[in-house]
């Protein structure tokens, strides 16, 4: 009797399970996305291959500049019969430095169309071709005594770096699930920062920065590029681009499996595919620049992206590194010690940037940006005042050094990493590439402005030239306080309504 009742109970339970499969599935928790080796390899490999060379090309010309200028003067005389005056040589050298920035702006303009037409992985491949051509130009220009080849190399690497800033964070963001996004989004900024420090090391006079080897210093980034491109075939395409832009749903599902560690029949995979299906049903084709500018709902997020990327350059970080060697000299350091102290400042910049993924995963964007802007404004102001009155007191020189290091520390908490990926969190898929490209153009134009105007303003204003940088940080603080919504842990679709009303938007 008991056995019969037990069998009836089991049969009833089995029938209930068959009748309510949906309830059973809902009760079972979805598998969480994993940090697969493929995702980690793609994130760090693409950063090593593109962002690090971009930062490298920014910092590599500083130390060997005296030898490169002498070489340019000798080449123009031997190859073209031109005996350049001091002013003409200064103009030529300014062209060597600034053509990289012009290339960056042009690369940013092309970034949106390349990322949309060729895919994020395709943009990465094109970036590699540009960098490889730059290596060829740099490694052969000295042997061929060709200044135009040097200029072409700088232009090509500028194009590549502009493309990197326009597409790399976009690619990383679309590869990751929402819980992983904060950890991988800062990689582009970290790579650029690391590249500057690596360039400072390899362009030291005792390594490759001397008279006979500066061309090796310029082209040495090719080693890191090769390391990053070696596993290119293992890097998956963006699932969002495949599914929404190209409607390649099967390939998108395969890409998600590789990136998340999902089984082919897992409910977590099906849930992500359904979310992409829903997103695709309401998304139009990728926006052009004009469509972006004409849409009033996108004006505020576009202003935020442009203000942060441009404001990062106008916050004085490049000027600080430009001026730090002379400050260390005024503090009593020898020329060699000042060079090493400058490398130390770059190392602090890199060390703090390495905290970026951990901070972005655990701390909200708004407080990080507010703290960063506020303290950067304070230490820039103190730096300007101490430098202006440096001869009044013996310890003011040491105070200037302290301000430099403290400014760098707080810069990398928010102003350094956040501008590179905030656009990916404010914009949905359709307008995202165009918005990040426009922001990148502003970044390069402000970089060019600093490079061209800072020496003249420094000569006219002296130490007070750092006060506008401090004011810029105050303005970014106020913009953040009033208009930036919190984006950590939020999908762009949830953030977009918070900024859709323009300057009447209510932050959250």
Secondary structure, 3 states (H helix, E strand, C coil): CHHHHHHHHHHHHHHHHHHCHHHHHHHCCCCCCCCCHHHHHHHHHHHHHHHHHHHHHHHCCCCCHHHHHHHHHHHHHHHHCCCCCHHHHHHHHHHHHHHHHHHHHHHHHHHHHHHHHHHHHHHHHHHHHHHHHHHHHHHHHHHHCCHHHHHHHHHHHHHHHHHHHHHHHHHHHHHCCHHHHHHHHCHHHHHHHHHHHHHHHHCCCCCCCCCCCHHHHHHCHHHHHHHHHCCHHHCCCCHHHHHHHCCCHHHHHHHHHHHHCCCCCCHHHHHHHHHHHHHHHHCCCCCCHHHHHHCHHHHHHHHHHHHHHHHHHCCCHHHHHHHHHHHHHHCCCCHHHHHHHHHHHHHHHHHHHCCHHHHHHHCCHHHHHHHHHHHHHHHHHHHHHHHHCCCCCCCHHHHHHHHHHHHHHHHCCCCCCHHHHHHHHHCCHHHHHHHHHHHHHHHHHHHHHHHHHHHHHHHHHHHHHHHHHHHHHHHHHHHHHHHCCCCCCCCHHHHHCCCCCHHHCCCC
